[in-house]
């Protein structure tokens, strides 16, 4: 393949944007493209996951002050030096920096920005000032050659504010089924997950994600408390947070009287061997750009109970066809979804077949068609 493709992300921290970037670069390199992964600063738990023997990695210089201004400058310098044919902005936070840098570099690089969260989604309880920010983002995105969104809902929102439909493509983030399969088979030394699912006395629910506002763990704990009144169950939470957030959520578990049945295992670079062995995967987020962990749980053949939050879970689960959806912000509804998922687990083969729709090679073929259309 001729031409260089660059993929720009802020860091390699624990986030879906990092996972998507790494899978994308691996898949596009395997497809024969010359790929650069451009990272704003060299930090994050996924540093060791970079496959720099398959693609080149460029870390822009990290500065303490005026970070955004200097990031634009260093990205401009990268664009002028390496002259990629196509630049992908891989997250909302860096998309506008990519637009500024591309405009100021005066080069012929085409720009495609990937919107990982819906700009119209009210993400935080206090939303003052964000309306102006959203309008500014919508305006800026008109200077991109193409916008990639993760769900049909996101595309409808863009079209509703006057964005050209032919400049928007819906492409869900890819997952690597082969990687998930290999990692899910790795040994796991956890006392609650030693027995097979069918022989386990007490079922185990799993949640994976940062201990942060977005993931809404207080809702999950309240739903777990309610559901546990109907039958014994345990909960494992894989994910790290700030010291303050971690202390608060553990204290909430104590206040609910459920602390002994919850294990906070912290960050793991392999959540898949937990997914493959647990009885049910749960998602309680206020919002998700897509909810890639839901697709990953399906790839492990695990039944999912998720709140029907914007934007991805409903599309991934096909409504309630491939999982159990609960009303957002409703602990009783989520508790019922947990009980339903434990009592009526879905066919693992059907779940894995559903996850195959998001496999890296399949999604990369869609990306390849888009790249060809933009660089022709």
C-alpha positions as CSV (number, residue, x, y, z in Angstrom):
1,X,0.0,0.0,0.0
2,X,1.3,3.5,-0.8
3,X,1.2,6.4,1.6
4,X,1.5,6.7,5.3
5,X,-1.3,6.5,7.8
6,X,-1.0,8.2,11.2
7,X,-3.2,7.6,14.2
8,X,-3.1,10.3,16.9
9,X,-4.2,9.7,20.5
10,X,-3.4,11.6,23.8
11,X,-1.8,8.8,25.9
12,X,-1.8,5.1,26.3
13,X,-3.8,5.2,29.5
14,X,-6.4,2.6,30.4
15,X,-9.3,3.6,28.1
16,X,-11.2,2.3,25.1
17,X,-9.4,4.9,22.9
18,X,-6.0,3.3,23.6
19,X,-7.4,-0.2,22.9
20,X,-8.9,0.9,19.7
21,X,-5.7,2.7,18.6
22,X,-3.6,-0.4,19.2
23,X,-6.0,-2.8,17.5
24,X,-6.3,-0.4,14.5
25,X,-2.5,0.0,14.1
26,X,-2.0,-3.7,14.3
27,X,-4.7,-4.5,11.8
28,X,-3.8,-1.8,9.3
29,X,-0.1,-2.8,9.4
30,X,-1.2,-6.4,8.8
31,X,-3.2,-5.1,5.8
32,X,0.0,-3.7,4.3
33,X,-0.2,0.0,5.3
34,X,2.7,2.1,6.6
35,X,1.3,3.1,10.0
36,X,2.5,5.6,12.6
37,X,1.0,5.7,16.1
38,X,1.4,9.3,17.3
39,X,1.0,9.7,21.1
40,X,0.8,13.1,22.7
41,X,2.8,12.0,25.8
42,X,4.6,8.8,26.7
43,X,2.6,7.5,29.6
44,X,-0.1,5.0,30.3
45,X,-0.6,1.4,31.3
46,X,-0.6,0.2,27.7
47,X,3.0,1.3,26.9
48,X,4.1,-2.3,27.1
49,X,1.3,-3.3,24.6
50,X,2.8,-1.3,21.8
51,X,3.9,-3.5,18.9
52,X,6.6,-1.2,17.5
53,X,8.0,-4.0,15.3
54,X,4.7,-3.8,13.3
55,X,4.3,0.0,13.2
56,X,6.3,3.1,14.1
57,X,5.5,5.0,17.3
58,X,6.1,8.7,17.7
59,X,5.8,10.3,21.2
60,X,5.3,14.1,21.1
61,X,7.2,16.0,23.7
62,X,5.4,16.4,27.0
63,X,5.5,19.8,28.5
64,X,4.2,21.0,31.9
65,X,2.6,24.3,30.9
66,X,0.5,25.3,27.8
67,X,0.2,21.7,27.0
68,X,-2.4,22.0,24.2
69,X,-0.5,24.8,22.4
70,X,2.7,22.8,22.5
71,X,0.9,19.6,21.4
72,X,-0.4,21.5,18.4
73,X,3.1,22.7,17.6
74,X,4.7,19.3,17.9
75,X,2.0,17.6,15.9
76,X,2.5,20.3,13.2
77,X,6.2,19.4,13.2
78,X,5.4,15.7,12.9
79,X,3.0,16.4,9.9
80,X,5.6,18.5,8.1
81,X,8.4,16.0,8.7
82,X,6.7,12.7,8.0
83,X,4.0,13.9,5.6
84,X,1.3,11.2,6.2
85,X,-1.3,10.8,3.6
86,X,-4.1,10.4,6.1
87,X,-4.2,11.4,9.8
88,X,-6.8,9.9,12.2
89,X,-7.7,11.8,15.4
90,X,-8.4,9.0,17.8
91,X,-10.3,10.8,20.6
92,X,-12.5,13.8,21.3
93,X,-9.8,15.5,23.4
94,X,-7.2,15.5,20.6
95,X,-9.5,15.8,17.6
96,X,-9.6,19.6,17.8
97,X,-5.8,19.7,18.3
98,X,-5.4,17.6,15.2
99,X,-7.7,20.0,13.2
100,X,-5.7,23.0,14.4
101,X,-2.3,21.3,13.6
102,X,-3.5,20.1,10.2
103,X,-4.8,23.6,9.2
104,X,-1.7,25.3,10.4
105,X,0.7,22.8,8.8
106,X,-0.5,23.8,5.3
107,X,0.2,20.2,4.1
108,X,-1.9,17.9,1.9
109,X,-2.7,15.4,4.7
110,X,-6.3,14.3,4.8
111,X,-7.9,14.3,8.3
112,X,-10.5,11.9,9.7
113,X,-11.6,12.4,13.2
114,X,-13.0,9.6,15.3
115,X,-15.7,10.7,17.8
116,X,-15.5,8.3,20.7
117,X,-18.3,10.0,22.7
118,X,-21.5,11.6,21.5
119,X,-21.1,15.4,21.6
120,X,-24.8,15.8,22.4
121,X,-24.6,13.4,25.3
122,X,-25.0,15.1,28.7
123,X,-22.1,13.3,30.4
124,X,-21.8,15.1,33.8
125,X,-24.5,16.1,36.3
126,X,-23.4,19.7,36.0
127,X,-23.4,20.6,32.4
128,X,-23.1,24.4,32.4
129,X,-20.9,25.7,29.7
130,X,-20.8,22.4,27.8
131,X,-23.4,23.6,25.3
132,X,-20.9,26.2,24.0
133,X,-18.2,23.6,23.9
134,X,-20.4,21.2,21.9
135,X,-21.3,23.9,19.3
136,X,-17.6,24.8,18.9
137,X,-16.7,21.1,18.3
138,X,-19.5,20.7,15.7
139,X,-18.1,23.8,14.0
140,X,-14.5,22.6,14.1
141,X,-15.4,19.2,12.7
142,X,-16.4,20.8,9.5
143,X,-12.7,21.4,8.8
144,X,-12.1,17.6,8.9
145,X,-12.3,15.7,5.7
146,X,-14.3,12.9,7.4
147,X,-15.9,12.1,10.7
148,X,-16.1,8.6,12.1
149,X,-18.6,7.8,14.8
150,X,-19.1,4.6,16.7
151,X,-22.9,4.3,16.6
152,X,-25.9,5.1,14.4
153,X,-27.2,7.4,17.2
154,X,-24.1,9.6,17.0
155,X,-24.5,9.9,13.2
156,X,-28.1,11.0,13.6
157,X,-27.0,13.7,16.0
158,X,-24.5,15.0,13.6
159,X,-26.9,15.0,10.7
160,X,-29.5,16.8,12.9
161,X,-27.2,19.8,13.4
162,X,-26.6,20.1,9.6
163,X,-23.5,18.0,9.1
164,X,-23.3,16.3,5.7
165,X,-24.3,12.7,6.0
166,X,-21.8,11.7,3.2
167,X,-18.9,12.9,5.4
168,X,-19.9,10.7,8.3
169,X,-19.2,6.9,8.6
170,X,-20.3,4.6,11.3
171,X,-17.5,2.3,12.3
172,X,-17.5,0.6,15.7
173,X,-14.2,0.1,17.4
174,X,-12.5,-3.2,16.5
175,X,-11.7,-5.9,19.0
176,X,-9.1,-8.7,18.6
177,X,-10.9,-12.0,18.9
178,X,-7.6,-13.9,18.7
179,X,-6.1,-11.8,21.5
180,X,-9.2,-12.2,23.7
181,X,-9.2,-16.0,23.1
182,X,-5.6,-16.4,24.0
183,X,-5.7,-14.2,27.1
184,X,-9.0,-15.7,28.3
185,X,-7.4,-19.1,28.5
186,X,-4.6,-17.8,30.8
187,X,-4.6,-19.3,34.3
188,X,-6.4,-17.3,36.9
189,X,-5.8,-17.7,40.6
190,X,-8.9,-16.3,42.2
191,X,-10.7,-18.4,44.9
192,X,-14.2,-17.4,43.6
193,X,-13.5,-18.6,40.1
194,X,-11.8,-21.9,40.5
195,X,-14.8,-24.1,39.9
196,X,-16.5,-24.2,36.5
197,X,-19.7,-22.1,36.1
198,X,-22.0,-25.2,36.2
199,X,-20.4,-26.4,39.5
200,X,-20.1,-23.1,41.3
201,X,-22.1,-22.8,44.5
202,X,-22.2,-19.0,44.4
203,X,-22.4,-17.2,41.0
204,X,-19.9,-14.4,40.3
205,X,-20.7,-11.1,38.6
206,X,-17.9,-9.2,36.9
207,X,-17.5,-5.5,36.2
208,X,-14.5,-4.0,34.3
209,X,-13.7,-0.4,34.1
210,X,-12.1,2.6,35.9
211,X,-13.5,3.6,39.3
212,X,-14.8,6.9,38.0
213,X,-17.9,8.9,37.7
214,X,-18.7,7.6,34.2
215,X,-18.8,4.0,35.3
216,X,-21.5,4.7,37.9
217,X,-20.4,1.9,40.4
218,X,-22.7,3.3,43.1
219,X,-25.6,2.2,40.9
220,X,-24.1,-1.3,40.4
221,X,-23.5,-1.7,44.2
222,X,-27.1,-0.7,45.0
223,X,-28.4,-3.1,42.3
224,X,-26.2,-5.9,43.6
225,X,-27.4,-5.2,47.2
226,X,-31.0,-5.6,46.0
227,X,-30.4,-8.7,43.8
228,X,-28.4,-10.4,46.6
229,X,-31.6,-10.4,48.8
230,X,-33.0,-12.9,46.3
231,X,-30.1,-15.2,46.0
232,X,-26.4,-15.5,47.1
233,X,-23.9,-13.9,44.6
234,X,-20.5,-12.3,44.5
235,X,-19.1,-9.3,42.6
236,X,-15.6,-8.7,41.2
237,X,-14.6,-5.2,40.0
238,X,-11.5,-5.1,37.8
239,X,-10.4,-1.5,37.5
240,X,-8.4,1.2,39.3
241,X,-9.3,4.7,40.3
242,X,-7.9,7.6,42.3
243,X,-7.3,6.9,46.0
244,X,-10.3,9.1,46.9
245,X,-12.7,7.4,44.5
246,X,-11.5,3.9,45.6
247,X,-11.9,4.6,49.3
248,X,-15.4,6.1,48.7
249,X,-16.7,3.1,46.7
250,X,-15.3,0.6,49.2
251,X,-16.9,2.6,52.0
252,X,-20.2,2.5,50.1
253,X,-20.0,-1.3,49.9
254,X,-19.5,-1.4,53.7
255,X,-22.4,0.9,54.3
256,X,-24.6,-1.4,52.2
257,X,-23.4,-4.4,54.1
258,X,-22.1,-6.2,51.0
259,X,-18.3,-5.6,51.3
260,X,-17.5,-9.2,52.1
261,X,-19.1,-10.3,48.8
262,X,-17.2,-7.8,46.6
263,X,-13.6,-8.1,45.5
264,X,-11.9,-4.9,44.2
265,X,-8.9,-6.4,42.4
266,X,-7.6,-3.2,40.9
267,X,-6.2,-2.9,37.4
268,X,-5.5,-6.0,35.3
269,X,-3.8,-6.1,31.9
270,X,-5.8,-9.2,31.3
271,X,-9.5,-8.8,32.2
272,X,-10.5,-11.6,29.7
273,X,-9.7,-14.5,31.9
274,X,-12.1,-13.0,34.4
275,X,-14.7,-12.5,31.7
276,X,-14.4,-16.1,30.5
277,X,-14.8,-17.5,34.0
278,X,-17.5,-15.3,35.6
279,X,-21.2,-16.1,35.4
280,X,-22.4,-12.7,34.3
281,X,-20.8,-9.4,33.1
282,X,-22.4,-6.1,34.3
283,X,-22.2,-2.6,33.0
284,X,-23.7,0.3,35.0
285,X,-22.2,3.4,33.2
286,X,-23.9,6.8,33.0
287,X,-22.7,6.8,29.4
288,X,-20.4,5.0,27.0
289,X,-19.1,6.1,23.6
290,X,-19.5,2.5,22.6
291,X,-18.9,0.1,25.5
292,X,-16.2,-2.0,24.1
293,X,-16.1,-4.2,27.2
294,X,-19.6,-5.4,26.4
295,X,-18.4,-6.7,23.0
296,X,-15.3,-8.2,24.7
297,X,-17.5,-10.0,27.3
298,X,-19.6,-11.5,24.5
299,X,-16.4,-12.6,22.8
300,X,-15.7,-14.7,25.9
301,X,-19.2,-16.3,25.7
302,X,-20.4,-14.5,28.8
303,X,-24.0,-13.2,29.3
304,X,-24.2,-9.4,29.8
305,X,-26.5,-7.3,31.9
306,X,-26.2,-3.6,31.1
307,X,-27.9,-0.4,31.6
308,X,-29.4,1.0,28.5
309,X,-27.0,4.0,28.5
310,X,-26.0,6.1,25.5
311,X,-24.7,5.0,23.1
312,X,-23.4,1.5,22.4
313,X,-24.8,-1.2,24.7
314,X,-28.2,-1.4,23.0
315,X,-26.7,-1.7,19.5
316,X,-24.1,-4.3,20.7
317,X,-26.7,-6.4,22.4
318,X,-29.3,-6.1,19.6
319,X,-31.8,-4.8,22.1
320,X,-32.3,-7.7,24.5
321,X,-31.4,-10.4,22.0
322,X,-27.8,-10.9,23.1
323,X,-28.1,-9.7,26.7
324,X,-30.3,-8.1,29.4
325,X,-30.9,-4.3,29.3
326,X,-31.9,-2.3,32.3
327,X,-33.3,1.2,32.6
328,X,-30.6,3.9,33.3
329,X,-30.2,5.2,36.8
330,X,-32.7,2.5,38.1
331,X,-31.2,0.1,40.7
332,X,-34.3,-2.0,40.8
333,X,-34.2,-2.5,37.0
334,X,-30.5,-3.3,37.0
335,X,-31.0,-5.7,39.9
336,X,-33.7,-7.6,37.9
337,X,-31.3,-7.7,34.9
338,X,-28.6,-9.2,37.1
339,X,-31.0,-11.9,38.4
340,X,-32.3,-12.6,34.9
341,X,-28.8,-13.0,33.5
342,X,-27.8,-15.4,36.3
343,X,-31.0,-17.5,36.1
344,X,-31.2,-17.5,32.3
345,X,-27.7,-17.3,30.8
346,X,-27.6,-17.0,27.0
347,X,-26.0,-19.4,24.6
348,X,-22.2,-18.8,24.6
349,X,-21.8,-19.7,21.0
350,X,-24.5,-17.2,19.9
351,X,-22.8,-14.5,22.0
352,X,-19.4,-15.2,20.5
353,X,-20.9,-15.1,17.0
354,X,-22.4,-11.7,17.8
355,X,-18.9,-10.5,19.0
356,X,-17.4,-11.6,15.7
357,X,-19.2,-8.6,14.0
358,X,-16.6,-6.4,15.8
359,X,-13.5,-8.5,15.0
360,X,-10.4,-6.5,14.0
361,X,-10.0,-7.9,10.4
362,X,-13.7,-7.3,9.6
363,X,-13.7,-3.7,10.9
364,X,-10.3,-3.0,9.3
365,X,-11.7,-3.9,6.0
366,X,-14.3,-1.2,6.4
367,X,-11.5,1.2,7.4
368,X,-9.5,0.1,4.4
369,X,-12.4,1.0,2.1
370,X,-12.7,4.4,3.8
371,X,-9.0,5.0,3.4
372,X,-9.1,4.1,-0.3
373,X,-12.0,6.5,-0.8
374,X,-10.2,9.4,1.0
375,X,-6.8,8.9,-0.7
376,X,-8.0,8.0,-4.2
